[in-house]
Amino acid sequence: MSLNPSMFIPVLPQILLLALGIVILFLDVLLPREQHRYLGWVAAVGMVVIMLAILPFMPQEQFQLTWGGMVRFDWMSYTFWMLFLFGAAVTALLAMDYPELGERGSFYLLLIASTIGMMFMASAGDLVMLYLSIETVSIPLYILAGFFVRSDESTEAGFKYLLFGAMTSAILLYGFSLLYGFSGTTDLHQIVLGIVQGKVSLPLAFTSMMLVLVGLSFKVSVVPFHFWAPDVYQGAPTPVAGFLSTASKAAGFAVLIRILFIVFPILGNQWAIVLAALSVATMTLGNLVALAQRNIKRLLAYSSIAHAGYILIGVVSGFSELGMVSVVYYLVAYLMTNLAAFGIVSAFGRVAGSDDMTAYYGLSRRSPGLALAMLVAFLSLAGMPPFAGFVAKVFIFAAAVGVGQIWLAVVGVLNSIIGLYYYLTVMKYVYLYRSENDDQPVPLSGSFKLALGVLVAGIVVIGVLFSPWFNWASVAARSMFF
Amino acid sequence: MVPIQYYTALSAILFTIGALGVLTRRNAIIVFMSVELMLNSANLVFVAFARSFQSINGQVFVFFVMAVAAAEVAVGLALIVAIFRSKHNINIDQINNLRG
């Protein structure tokens, strides 16, 4: 294998991110203490620059395997790269509000390390790469969840996340080892040949698929592997919780569709049934338990579990083009929306000193702008027009109907109605309730205003002007099948 | 040569012991040891099949897994130390501030 410059294009953003991480590490040492808050700007601007820098290096229509089959470069991975970079940049901006988070170079370094892992997850073409990238994502996230070492809640969140994460990744690895054992290769594109040619018996393939599904269900918080999510989101620093619930989940779905559609297409009927059942359980349980929550971070955690259920509907209908498109579209819309929701909770939770629902009483009087942004984000989460969440849900349900899974679409719509109820309940607290702090404005930092402005604009733009995004998602979806 | 089935059977047994350990033991460090057992059962499958295929891929994978496991345990022990400082206890049933 000889090196040539074009081989570096599929790993370019990862290399640039690594360089950014090293720059931040040096700045962390060299900058005087009072200038450490600029680290967040360096990280966020650096990531936006990387997004712009890889714009000229778009993939071809046909996918490309490089580095000995380790890295698969196609539109799907490219789309997810952009998504992760955007999510990480916004998270860096949100973290700047927390001095104990945003003034520490190590925080940004861990964020960057995790983002690099996500990018490799989205473009992995080999079991070795897949396992290593999943762990590269997870290990920094364990630390980030427990970043506030003096807070019992934060260390507990980190510990629980690590414990469940380590166990499910061991199950995932066992699935990988069986796949390797019975097909004789770690290359995803060769394993599928082993299964198709009958080298791997179908029951064995099914067993290893179920083991892999367990590992990935944990990452995307699908019932019954969801129970870590509420605890971890509640205890982790809020910007980290936002990152966990969006970028990390999107990376999990990127791997899920890769494995299901590249390695196990022959078991399509079987996993469609399994995933449809999981999807119904996930949506229903997430939404019903969310109804009872009094802590806004736990509410968002259960709502994010429910959203994983909706996305699974798209995965189940993924053999149709619209199904695959709807998954990508939903992930984009969901990332924007949920980051905005967690951003608001992060900024306001810092001012109010509490994540309890009562703290949100009368927020509209204290900060009309923040309340409006919250209204946009929550209506988008609930799937109301004209916001991103609405269009994304329409695509998902249309895809389910398109492949004949009408009952799944019906369950999804019913669940959206339950969702609407608890999202609107929060908005009722924000707009109609009063509290004695009505006259105290909520101070907001410039970085937060920028991040929230971009997210709210994104939610509206993705919801109103959907055709360019739809076309992009279609290109990404087609690259899965060629 | 020992047949490959023996290795897979042993690894399945190890995996089950590890999984049961994670689910039933309450001491955080023993839980971590059980997770290691699960990882090593996968390693055993990799090595056994790599030997029977006469290919190096599986062996290399095991090295990566060992490195990752070490990193994971380092983070885990750090978190356990942080928890032990405030609670003076590492029983996972008592790590329960977060619920709702």
Interface residues (C-beta under 8 A of the other chain):
Chain A: L127 V128 Y131 L132 E135 I139 Y142 I143 G146 V149 D152 E153 T155 E156 A157 G158 F159 K160 L162 L163 A166 M167 A170 I171 L173 Y174 F176 S177 L178 Y180 G181 G184 T185 T186 P230 D231 Q234 G235 Q293 R294 N295 R298
Chain B: I4 T8 S11 F15 G18 A19 V22 A28 V31 F32 V35 M38 L39 S41 A42 N43 V45 F46 A48 F49 F53 S55 N57 G58 V60 F61 F64 V65 V68 A71 E72 V75 G76 A78 L79 I80 A82 I83 S86 K87 I92 I95 N96 N97 L98 R99 G100
